[in-house]
Amino acid sequence: MLADLVKAGKIRHIGLSNESAWGTMRFLQAAEKLSLPRVVSIQNAYSPLGQGMLTGKYRGGARPAGSRWALFDRQQRYQTPGAEAAAETYFKLVEELSLTPTELALAFVHSRPFVTSMIIGATNLDQLAQNIDAAEIELGKEAMDRLNTVYNVHSSPCR
């Protein structure tokens, strides 16, 4: 039981991944009712680059050798109707903002006040450097307004 692991000092805190607000509330209620350790974190921003979709490397149906989409057949979430059109609109925006797609996606996630950390993925040093550099980018009001405009048109095509 997790309470035993906390008591033994093997783990400090309990967190959740991919849980709904309702599910999180139920965990908190159970912890209170049963005098168990409370859940203290939730990890939902686990793929800020959409399995690489928002990096631009899969534009036009490309499947670079060694890429996730070339190696695994798990990208259906990002091949829904409207997904490519939405991504292309963001790619045009990054060109106008003089950013890379990766920088825009990560800077946006980093700008959310409720996000305390991001899970990033990189398979080479160039990707890692771009991921790290994105943490220093602050999106101004104009960039945020333009992002919101794109979002209002394309909301969430990859649900």
Buried (B, 14 or more C-beta within 10 A) or exposed (E): EBEEEBEEEEEEEBEBEEBEEEEBEEBBEEBEEEEBBEBEEBBEBEBBBBBBBBBBBBEEEEEEEEBBBEEEEEBEBBEEEEBBEBBBBBBEBBEEBEBBBBBBBBBBBBBEEEEEEBEBBBEEEEBEEBBEBBEEBEBEEEBEEBBEEBBEEBEEBBE
